[in-house]
């Protein structure tokens, strides 16, 4: 096991984006809100294309994001739901693949970032799980 990077505690995630992704998947919110908030943050997509990912309306997604922000206000850090993080990474990869198929350069970046985060998730001993390995194998293809 390697030493923790300077300024980090042993067992903490080393990738700041992965830490943020886990923070968005706080158990104080329903999984749907976790996924919506994390996708909005991670993909930086506008509401209209982002609403197509979970197949909802733009207004419903905006309301879901507002409820998620309210639920996170003032809550303590807790163990996040790995399944929500895996869902976000899977949906982000597919959104990137669709954008790449339409010739958008942002799709390549999104796919690359998803692969990096999936590898970080699979490699970290505190959150490693066979599902993370499977997701990494899927996005490598």
N, CA, C and O of each residue as an XYZ file, in Angstrom:
564
protein
N       0.846     -1.181      0.000
C       0.000      0.000      0.000
C       0.890      1.242      0.000
O       1.876      1.302      0.735
N       0.552      2.207     -0.802
C       1.362      3.417     -0.906
C       0.981      4.396      0.198
O      -0.112      4.326      0.759
N       1.890      5.298      0.497
C       1.631      6.308      1.518
C       0.581      7.293      1.017
O       0.476      7.560     -0.180
N      -0.186      7.822      1.952
C      -1.218      8.796      1.596
C      -0.546     10.071      1.100
O       0.477     10.487      1.644
N      -1.127     10.704      0.051
C      -0.559     11.971     -0.413
C      -0.546     12.993      0.726
O      -1.356     12.927      1.651
N       0.379     13.925      0.638
C       0.499     14.935      1.685
C      -0.825     15.660      1.882
O      -1.473     16.049      0.911
N      -1.225     15.840      3.126
C      -2.466     16.546      3.424
C      -3.679     15.633      3.449
O      -4.796     16.105      3.663
N      -3.488     14.342      3.235
C      -4.607     13.406      3.245
C      -4.385     12.380      4.341
O      -3.252     12.071      4.709
N      -5.478     11.864      4.848
C      -5.412     10.817      5.853
C      -5.357      9.459      5.174
O      -5.842      9.301      4.053
N      -4.779      8.498      5.834
C      -4.733      7.140      5.287
C      -6.161      6.655      5.063
O      -7.029      6.857      5.913
N      -6.401      6.027      3.939
C      -7.726      5.500      3.628
C      -8.617      6.471      2.884
O      -9.681      6.076      2.407
N      -8.216      7.741      2.768
C      -9.025      8.698      2.015
C      -8.801      8.515      0.525
O      -7.759      8.023      0.092
N      -9.776      8.912     -0.234
C      -9.649      8.883     -1.686
C      -8.647      9.936     -2.119
O      -8.639     11.041     -1.578
N      -7.803      9.610     -3.086
C      -6.776     10.521     -3.544
C      -7.219     11.414     -4.690
O      -6.564     12.419     -4.966
N      -8.301     11.081     -5.359
C      -8.764     11.841     -6.508
C      -9.866     12.808     -6.053
O     -10.928     12.380     -5.601
N      -9.602     14.108     -6.177
C     -10.550     15.104     -5.683
C     -11.919     15.006     -6.359
O     -12.946     15.201     -5.710
N     -11.936     14.706     -7.659
C     -13.219     14.572     -8.339
C     -14.000     13.373     -7.816
O     -15.225     13.433     -7.703
N     -13.310     12.295     -7.497
C     -13.977     11.124     -6.943
C     -14.511     11.437     -5.545
O     -15.596     10.987     -5.179
N     -13.758     12.199     -4.772
C     -14.225     12.627     -3.446
C     -15.503     13.445     -3.595
O     -16.462     13.243     -2.850
N     -15.521     14.362     -4.549
C     -16.694     15.192     -4.790
C     -17.872     14.352     -5.267
O     -19.013     14.597     -4.876
N     -17.599     13.373     -6.102
C     -18.642     12.479     -6.586
C     -19.263     11.713     -5.422
O     -20.483     11.569     -5.348
N     -18.426     11.227     -4.521
C     -18.942     10.534     -3.343
C     -19.730     11.484     -2.449
O     -20.726     11.078     -1.849
N     -19.306     12.729     -2.351
C     -20.031     13.707     -1.532
C     -21.433     13.951     -2.093
O     -22.384     14.148     -1.336
N     -21.554     13.938     -3.408
C     -22.867     14.117     -4.034
C     -23.783     12.923     -3.781
O     -25.006     13.049     -3.855
N     -23.204     11.787     -3.487
C     -23.984     10.569     -3.270
C     -24.183     10.325     -1.776
O     -23.962      9.221     -1.278
N     -24.597     11.359     -1.082
C     -24.804     11.302      0.364
C     -26.108     10.555      0.674
O     -27.122     10.789      0.017
N     -26.088      9.671      1.658
C     -27.282      8.887      1.970
C     -28.453      9.696      2.531
O     -29.527      9.138      2.756
N     -28.268     10.999      2.761
C     -29.378     11.835      3.226
C     -30.403     12.065      2.114
O     -31.503     12.554      2.368
N     -30.034     11.710      0.878
C     -30.922     11.921     -0.277
C     -31.291     10.582     -0.891
O     -30.545      9.610     -0.768
N     -32.443     10.529     -1.554
C     -32.762      9.325     -2.324
C     -31.755      9.141     -3.462
O     -31.154     10.111     -3.923
N     -31.576      7.918     -3.906
C     -30.586      7.613     -4.943
C     -30.825      8.444     -6.198
O     -29.862      8.898     -6.816
N     -32.076      8.655     -6.593
C     -32.366      9.442     -7.804
C     -31.791     10.852     -7.685
O     -31.240     11.378     -8.652
N     -31.913     11.468     -6.510
C     -31.356     12.801     -6.309
C     -29.834     12.767     -6.289
O     -29.185     13.678     -6.804
N     -29.269     11.734     -5.705
C     -27.812     11.589     -5.689
C     -27.276     11.541     -7.112
O     -26.326     12.242     -7.457
N     -27.899     10.705     -7.927
C     -27.447     10.523     -9.306
C     -27.621     11.814    -10.101
O     -26.727     12.202    -10.852
N     -28.757     12.479     -9.943
C     -29.001     13.726    -10.678
C     -27.978     14.794    -10.306
O     -27.421     15.455    -11.182
N     -27.731     14.961     -9.017
C     -26.772     15.973     -8.567
C     -25.359     15.645     -9.047
O     -24.646     16.524     -9.533
N     -24.963     14.402     -8.913
C     -23.615     14.008     -9.329
C     -23.438     14.127    -10.840
O     -22.386     14.566    -11.305
N     -24.451     13.743    -11.608
C     -24.353     13.872    -13.066
C     -24.236     15.335    -13.480
O     -23.447     15.676    -14.361
N     -25.010     16.182    -12.851
C     -24.966     17.613    -13.174
C     -23.557     18.161    -12.897
O     -22.996     18.906    -13.700
N     -23.011     17.777    -11.754
C     -21.680     18.243    -11.385
C     -20.605     17.653    -12.290
O     -19.749     18.372    -12.805
N     -20.660     16.357    -12.475
C     -19.593     15.663    -13.187
C     -19.597     15.936    -14.686
O     -18.536     16.132    -15.278
N     -20.769     15.951    -15.306
C     -20.827     16.110    -16.758
C     -20.852     17.567    -17.189
O     -20.478     17.879    -18.320
N     -21.284     18.462    -16.316
C     -21.418     19.895    -16.631
C     -22.355     20.137    -17.809
O     -22.254     21.156    -18.492
N     -23.263     19.201    -18.041
C     -24.244     19.362    -19.108
C     -25.346     20.315    -18.663
O     -25.628     20.437    -17.470
N     -25.965     20.988    -19.623
C     -27.130     21.805    -19.336
C     -28.282     20.875    -18.947
O     -28.194     19.662    -19.139
N     -29.351     21.436    -18.405
C     -30.458     20.600    -17.926
C     -31.145     19.813    -19.037
O     -31.514     18.657    -18.828
N     -31.324     20.412    -20.214
C     -32.054     19.722    -21.287
C     -31.384     18.409    -21.705
O     -32.048     17.372    -21.688
N     -30.092     18.405    -22.082
C     -29.488     17.119    -22.440
C     -29.319     16.182    -21.250
O     -29.372     14.962    -21.402
N     -29.115     16.757    -20.065
C     -28.965     15.933    -18.872
C     -30.278     15.237    -18.524
O     -30.263     14.110    -18.027
N     -31.396     15.881    -18.773
C     -32.700     15.285    -18.482
C     -32.964     14.065    -19.359
O     -33.761     13.202    -18.991
N     -32.309     13.984    -20.511
C     -32.489     12.830    -21.388
C     -31.839     11.579    -20.823
O     -32.262     10.467    -21.138
N     -30.807     11.747    -19.985
C     -30.096     10.594    -19.437
C     -31.016      9.778    -18.530
O     -31.168      8.579    -18.762
N     -31.650     10.385    -17.487
C     -32.564      9.583    -16.669
C     -33.992      9.562    -17.218
O     -34.904      9.076    -16.549
N     -34.192     10.081    -18.421
C     -35.500     10.096    -19.078
C     -36.559     10.813    -18.253
O     -37.575     10.227    -17.878
N     -36.308     12.089    -17.976
C     -37.287     12.908    -17.279
C     -37.336     14.269    -17.965
O     -36.557     14.550    -18.876
N     -38.257     15.099    -17.515
C     -38.358     16.432    -18.108
C     -37.324     17.355    -17.484
O     -36.788     17.078    -16.411
N     -37.058     18.442    -18.166
C     -36.101     19.420    -17.656
C     -36.599     20.015    -16.340
O     -35.812     20.217    -15.415
N     -37.903     20.295    -16.251
C     -38.477     20.853    -15.018
C     -38.365     19.860    -13.858
O     -38.061     20.253    -12.732
N     -38.606     18.596    -14.127
C     -38.501     17.575    -13.077
C     -37.063     17.453    -12.593
O     -36.822     17.292    -11.397
N     -36.113     17.528    -13.508
C     -34.705     17.446    -13.139
C     -34.301     18.662    -12.312
O     -33.576     18.525    -11.327
N     -34.758     19.845    -12.700
C     -34.441     21.064    -11.943
C     -34.977     20.953    -10.521
O     -34.296     21.337     -9.570
N     -36.189     20.430    -10.369
C     -36.770     20.260     -9.039
C     -36.004     19.226     -8.234
O     -35.792     19.406     -7.035
N     -35.588     18.150     -8.878
C     -34.810     17.102     -8.217
C     -33.475     17.657     -7.718
O     -33.042     17.336     -6.611
N     -32.828     18.485     -8.529
C     -31.555     19.090     -8.134
C     -31.745     20.058     -6.968
O     -30.908     20.121     -6.067
N     -32.841     20.809     -6.984
C     -33.117     21.741     -5.888
C     -33.337     20.976     -4.581
O     -32.832     21.381     -3.534
N     -34.085     19.879     -4.637
C     -34.311     19.064     -3.432
C     -32.999     18.453     -2.941
O     -32.772     18.354     -1.735
N     -32.146     18.049     -3.865
C     -30.863     17.457     -3.480
C     -29.997     18.478     -2.760
O     -29.375     18.157     -1.747
N     -29.950     19.701     -3.267
C     -29.152     20.743     -2.619
C     -29.684     21.046     -1.217
O     -28.908     21.236     -0.280
N     -31.015     21.089     -1.079
C     -31.621     21.329      0.233
C     -31.275     20.200      1.201
O     -30.985     20.450      2.371
N     -31.305     18.967      0.717
C     -31.031     17.814      1.578
C     -29.590     17.813      2.061
O     -29.311     17.348      3.166
N     -28.674     18.326      1.254
C     -27.260     18.340      1.633
C     -26.877     19.509      2.530
O     -25.822     19.485      3.163
N     -27.722     20.525      2.588
C     -27.385     21.712      3.371
C     -27.264     21.342      4.853
O     -28.236     20.938      5.491
N     -26.076     21.489      5.367
C     -25.861     21.281      6.790
C     -25.770     19.842      7.261
O     -25.748     19.607      8.469
N     -25.716     18.867      6.360
C     -25.607     17.483      6.822
C     -24.148     17.110      7.028
O     -23.249     17.645      6.378
N     -23.942     16.203      7.924
C     -22.583     15.743      8.208
C     -22.136     14.749      7.159
O     -22.951     14.136      6.470
N     -20.827     14.600      7.048
C     -20.268     13.632      6.111
C     -20.653     12.233      6.568
O     -20.586     11.922      7.758
N     -21.050     11.400      5.636
C     -21.453     10.029      5.962
C     -20.950      9.096      4.884
O     -20.424      9.532      3.861
N     -21.116      7.819      5.120
C     -20.693      6.838      4.133
C     -21.606      6.939      2.912
O     -22.818      6.765      3.036
N     -21.048      7.215      1.749
C     -21.865      7.354      0.555
C     -22.286      5.994      0.017
O     -21.806      4.952      0.463
N     -23.162      6.029     -0.919
C     -23.638      4.811     -1.556
C     -22.807      4.546     -2.801
O     -22.848      5.310     -3.766
N     -22.061      3.464     -2.766
C     -21.209      3.115     -3.896
C     -22.054      2.849     -5.134
O     -21.632      3.164     -6.247
N     -23.254      2.268     -4.957
C     -24.086      1.966     -6.125
C     -24.471      3.233     -6.876
O     -24.544      3.225     -8.104
N     -24.715      4.315     -6.159
C     -25.046      5.577     -6.823
C     -23.842      6.117     -7.593
O     -23.996      6.633     -8.700
N     -22.649      6.003     -7.018
C     -21.435      6.458     -7.698
C     -21.224      5.642     -8.972
O     -20.894      6.201    -10.018
N     -21.412      4.333     -8.891
C     -21.265      3.481    -10.073
C     -22.299      3.841    -11.137
O     -21.990      3.842    -12.328
N     -23.519      4.144    -10.715
C     -24.561      4.545    -11.660
C     -24.183      5.838    -12.362
O     -24.338      5.961    -13.577
N     -23.688      6.799    -11.596
C     -23.271      8.081    -12.184
C     -22.175      7.869    -13.216
O     -22.241      8.413    -14.318
N     -21.172      7.082    -12.862
C     -20.068      6.851    -13.796
C     -20.544      6.139    -15.055
O     -20.100      6.460    -16.158
N     -21.438      5.185    -14.897
C     -21.972      4.475    -16.065
C     -22.767      5.409    -16.968
O     -22.586      5.402    -18.186
N     -23.646      6.209    -16.376
C     -24.453      7.151    -17.166
C     -23.576      8.226    -17.814
O     -23.820      8.627    -18.953
N     -22.562      8.687    -17.091
C     -21.659      9.699    -17.656
C     -20.901      9.130    -18.846
O     -20.722      9.811    -19.855
N     -20.456      7.883    -18.731
C     -19.743      7.266    -19.843
C     -20.655      7.158    -21.067
O     -20.237      7.462    -22.184
N     -21.890      6.728    -20.856
C     -22.811      6.587    -21.990
C     -23.164      7.946    -22.597
O     -23.317      8.059    -23.813
N     -23.291      8.968    -21.767
C     -23.521     10.317    -22.294
C     -22.320     10.770    -23.120
O     -22.481     11.384    -24.175
N     -21.124     10.467    -22.639
C     -19.912     10.808    -23.392
C     -19.823     10.051    -24.697
O     -19.414     10.612    -25.713
N     -20.201      8.779    -24.685
C     -20.168      7.972    -25.911
C     -21.160      8.504    -26.942
O     -20.869      8.535    -28.137
N     -22.341      8.925    -26.468
C     -23.325      9.510    -27.399
C     -22.796     10.810    -27.990
O     -22.939     11.057    -29.188
N     -22.178     11.646    -27.143
C     -21.632     12.909    -27.640
C     -20.492     12.655    -28.618
O     -20.366     13.344    -29.630
N     -19.666     11.666    -28.311
C     -18.551     11.311    -29.202
C     -19.073     10.821    -30.547
O     -18.501     11.145    -31.588
N     -20.156     10.042    -30.534
C     -20.744      9.537    -31.775
C     -21.296     10.679    -32.634
O     -21.349     10.569    -33.859
N     -21.704     11.771    -31.987
C     -22.196     12.943    -32.733
C     -21.060     13.864    -33.143
O     -21.298     14.935    -33.700
N     -19.808     13.447    -32.865
C     -18.653     14.240    -33.276
C     -18.288     15.352    -32.325
O     -17.518     16.237    -32.697
N     -18.810     15.344    -31.108
C     -18.509     16.383    -30.136
C     -17.265     15.998    -29.344
O     -17.197     14.912    -28.768
N     -16.285     16.892    -29.320
C     -15.024     16.616    -28.627
C     -15.224     16.434    -27.134
O     -14.457     15.716    -26.493
N     -16.236     17.070    -26.570
C     -16.493     16.943    -25.136
C     -16.808     15.501    -24.753
O     -16.581     15.096    -23.612
N     -17.328     14.729    -25.696
C     -17.629     13.325    -25.421
C     -16.385     12.520    -25.117
O     -16.403     11.644    -24.252
N     -15.301     12.811    -25.824
C     -14.033     12.102    -25.581
C     -13.514     12.432    -24.183
O     -13.059     11.548    -23.457
N     -13.585     13.701    -23.815
C     -13.139     14.117    -22.482
C     -13.961     13.449    -21.396
O     -13.412     12.982    -20.398
N     -15.277     13.401    -21.583
C     -16.154     12.786    -20.587
C     -15.865     11.294    -20.448
O     -15.840     10.770    -19.335
N     -15.649     10.618    -21.551
C     -15.312      9.183    -21.505
C     -13.974      8.959    -20.814
O     -13.835      8.032    -20.016
N     -12.992      9.798    -21.114
C     -11.663      9.684    -20.499
C     -11.735      9.932    -18.995
O     -11.130      9.200    -18.212
N     -12.476     10.964    -18.593
C     -12.626     11.261    -17.165
C     -13.351     10.134    -16.441
O     -13.001      9.787    -15.313
N     -14.357      9.567    -17.088
C     -15.095      8.458    -16.487
C     -14.182      7.262    -16.280
O     -14.230      6.619    -15.232
N     -13.362      6.963    -17.256
C     -12.433      5.839    -17.140
C     -11.445      6.079    -15.999
O     -11.170      5.171    -15.214
N     -10.916      7.288    -15.906
C      -9.971      7.616    -14.830
C     -10.613      7.433    -13.460
O     -10.006      6.853    -12.560
N     -11.842      7.926    -13.301
C     -12.526      7.808    -12.014
C     -12.928      6.370    -11.712
O     -12.875      5.946    -10.558
N     -13.328      5.614    -12.731
C     -13.669      4.200    -12.518
C     -12.438      3.420    -12.072
O     -12.530      2.564    -11.193
N     -11.291      3.712    -12.671
C     -10.042      3.055    -12.257
C      -9.661      3.435    -10.830
O      -9.216      2.586    -10.057
N      -9.833      4.702    -10.480
C      -9.516      5.156     -9.119
C     -10.440      4.482     -8.105
O     -10.008      4.099     -7.018
N     -11.693      4.343     -8.466
C     -12.662      3.683     -7.594
C     -12.303      2.217     -7.403
O     -12.338      1.706     -6.284
N     -11.961      1.546     -8.481
C     -11.632      0.116     -8.411
C     -10.327     -0.133     -7.666
O     -10.158     -1.186     -7.050
N      -9.404      0.822     -7.715
C      -8.089      0.622     -7.111
C      -8.022      0.987     -5.636
O      -7.115      0.541     -4.933
N      -8.951      1.776     -5.161
C      -8.861      2.242     -3.778
C      -9.372      1.175     -2.814
O     -10.500      0.704     -2.959
N      -8.559      0.788     -1.831
C      -8.942     -0.304     -0.943
C     -10.193     -0.035     -0.101
O     -10.888     -0.979      0.275
N     -10.492      1.224      0.199
C     -11.652      1.529      1.038
C     -12.970      1.376      0.298
O     -14.004      1.139      0.923
N     -12.952      1.506     -1.019
C     -14.209      1.439     -1.776
C     -14.168      0.411     -2.900
O     -15.128      0.288     -3.660
N     -13.069     -0.326     -3.012
C     -12.944     -1.324     -4.081
C     -14.038     -2.383     -3.935
O     -14.400     -2.776     -2.826
N     -14.547     -2.827     -5.058
C     -15.619     -3.816     -5.089
C     -15.625     -4.416     -6.493
O     -15.240     -3.735     -7.444
N     -16.045     -5.659     -6.647
C     -16.089     -6.249     -7.990
C     -16.926     -5.439     -8.985
O     -16.639     -5.446    -10.182
N     -17.956     -4.742     -8.499
C     -18.763     -3.909     -9.402
C     -17.937     -2.781    -10.013
O     -18.148     -2.406    -11.167
N     -17.000     -2.243     -9.241
C     -16.131     -1.185     -9.763
C     -15.190     -1.749    -10.824
O     -14.903     -1.087    -11.821
N     -14.712     -2.972    -10.607
C     -13.875     -3.623    -11.618
C     -14.668     -3.855    -12.899
O     -14.155     -3.644    -13.999
N     -15.909     -4.286    -12.756
C     -16.761     -4.533    -13.932
C     -17.025     -3.250    -14.698
O     -16.983     -3.247    -15.928
N     -17.296     -2.161    -13.993
C     -17.514     -0.885    -14.662
C     -16.261     -0.434    -15.402
O     -16.341      0.050    -16.531
N     -15.107     -0.594    -14.767
C     -13.847     -0.215    -15.415
C     -13.643     -1.019    -16.696
O     -13.233     -0.470    -17.718
N     -13.925     -2.307    -16.641
C     -13.794     -3.150    -17.829
C     -14.773     -2.691    -18.922
O     -14.436     -2.716    -20.106
N     -15.958     -2.280    -18.532
C     -16.956     -1.841    -19.506
C     -16.507     -0.565    -20.221
O     -16.637     -0.458    -21.440
N     -15.980      0.399    -19.464
C     -15.629      1.681    -20.089
C     -14.302      1.636    -20.816
O     -14.010      2.531    -21.610
N     -13.483      0.614    -20.568
C     -12.216      0.482    -21.285
C     -12.461      0.088    -22.733
O     -11.703      0.478    -23.621
N     -13.485     -0.662    -22.968
C     -13.754     -1.225    -24.297
C     -13.527     -0.251    -25.346
O     -13.707     -0.559    -26.524
